[in-house]
Amino acid sequence: MALTDAWSLFLAGGLAIGYVSLLINLAFSGWATRRARPIGADAPLVSVLVPARDEVHNIEACIGSLLMQDYPNYEVIALNDDSTDATGAILDRLAQRNARLRVIHNRQPLPPGVNGKSRACQLLAEQARGEWLLFADADTVHRADSIRAGVARALGLNVALFSAIPRQVMGSWGERLFTPAGFALIYNFVSPWRIYLERKPRPFNAAAIGQYLLVRRDAYFASGGHDAIRDQILDDVAMGRLFKQRGQRIALGDGDWVSCRMYRGFREMAAGFSKNAFSILNGSLVMSAVFIIACVALFLLPLAALIASAVVSTMNWPAVAAVVLTAANLALVNRRIGQPLWVALLYPLQIIVGIGVLLNSIRWRYTGRARWKGRTLTGAALR
């Protein structure tokens, strides 16, 4: 057997293990769904908290969906975080129409080294009355049973923090050139079953998705809340780790009752992921180098070997297996996040773009050029 064939066979075996791990993660999500506890008339009060900065394109659909929930006992509080667009005016108009919505306007400048979203979430939590706090991003849209579904799963799993992975809306080719691969990393390497079952806050078993983050009020404030992680750019991941460090159980699961369009177009997508890609790897150049090498070896080299074998009219079956397993894996993930299965065929481009995003994230870190929503991310807020 040629060395390249042996290498392809090795990679195919590794990818097969990854595919089995993905199936286990998806099975856990199904199990968690079946554990959901029915919500009755004694439903706990839930405070839905929406931080919003320059969200003129999203805020009306988000708040509108949250004001039409079938949950019997909830309030909605939105914070206009010093927006430079019409976000605040839209929120005020919606609040005049619906007494359930309360709007807070924050005009205070952001202190250096502080994550703006964490500050906004802390301000919202301090105004909330609920036994449970649901932090929802302003670019999410919620089905009528969104609150009910989240609370039912949190109670059924007996956790202090439940985070849902929303369906992802992508309106352009540019968004599809990395976003699905980013969620594939979550489903493959940030295992929901491990997050739930393992109690120690190891790097890959303590995570959350900030788009839909439901926490028990007492556990939130006992842990220090967002104020305790105000210097973390990955506030959702940091919150998951914070809860585990305080001995609380957390869970991450599918959430088809909420959808999210994270970015609009390639430029915004690249900037959004560049903001935190390096932080996901703990700001480590060594981990980043290992990650890039692994991506090339696992996903790009087998495809190159397959193309090379086809050119000389032979068939490298281990390479075929590696490519098929990768495409099948990503197809399952795309199905879960609400994307067409054929988007999985874009994975070579997604890997290349992902590597470019990581390199740009590193460049931003060391040149101090990282910006988001008109704010420069400096100092501790980049870690």
C-alpha positions, 0 to 999 in steps of 0.5 A: 500500500502506498504511503498516501493510501495508508494516510487516507485510510488512517484519516478515513478511520478518524472521520468514521469515529467523528461520524459516530460521535456526531450520531451520539450527540444527535441521539442525546438531543433526542433523549433530552427532548423526551425528558422535557417536563410539561408546563402547567398553570403554575409555570415559573415567571420567565424574564426574557432579556434582549440586548440590542445595539444597532439592530434596526434590521432585526429588532422588530421581528425578534420582539414581535415574536417574543410578545406572541408566546403561548407561555402563561407567565413572562415579561420581556425587557429589551435594552437599547445599548447606545445604538446609533440607528433607529433601534431605540425608536423601534423599541419605544414604539413596540412598548407603546403598543404592548404593556408586556414589553419594557425598554431600557436605554443605556447611553453610558460609554463602554469601559475599556476591556469590557464586553458590551454584550455582557454589560448589557445582559447584566443591566437587564438581569438586574431589572428582571423579576423572573425565576428564570432569565432567558437571554435572547439575541436581537437577531433571533425569531421565536416560535410561539412555544419558544419559552415553553420549550426551553423551560420544559427542557431545563426543568426536565433535565434539572439544570441551572442553565439550558442553551439551545442551538437555533435554526440558522437562517442564511440569506446569501452565498457569503454566509454559507461559506463558513457558518455551517462549518462553524456549527459542525465544529459545535456538533462534533467537538463540543458534545452535548452529552459531555456538557450535560454529564461531565461535572468538571469545567473542562474546555470542551465540556462547558459551553453555551450558545448566547442566541438562546440562553436560559438560566435559573435566577438564583444560580445566575446571581450566585455565580456573579452573572455576566459581571463575573465574565465582563472581560470575556469576548466569548461570553456564552462559553464563559457563562457555561464554564462559570456555572460549572465552576460553581457546581451547577449542571448545564445542558446544550441542545437543539432548539428548532423553536428559535431561528437566527440570522447571525450575519448579513453577507460575507463581509459581516460573517467574516468580521463576526467570526474573526472577532472570536475565532482566536478566542475559541482556541484560547488565544493560543498560537500553538492550538491555532497551528494544530487546528489549521494542520488538522483541517488541512489533513482531515478535510483537504488532503483526502479531497486532493488525493481523490482528485489526483487519483481520478486524473491518473484513472485510478481510485483511492478508496480510502480518500473516497471514504474520507470525502463521503464521511465528511460530506455525510457528517456536514449534511446531518449538521446542515439538516439540524440547523435548517440548511439544505443538505447540498450545502455540505458539498461546499465544505472544501470552500468552508474549510479554506474560508475558516482558516482565513477567518482564523488567521484574520482573527489572529491578525486582529488580536496582535494589531488591535484592529478588532471592532464590532458594532462600532466599538473597538475590542481591546485589552481583556475583552479580546480574551 
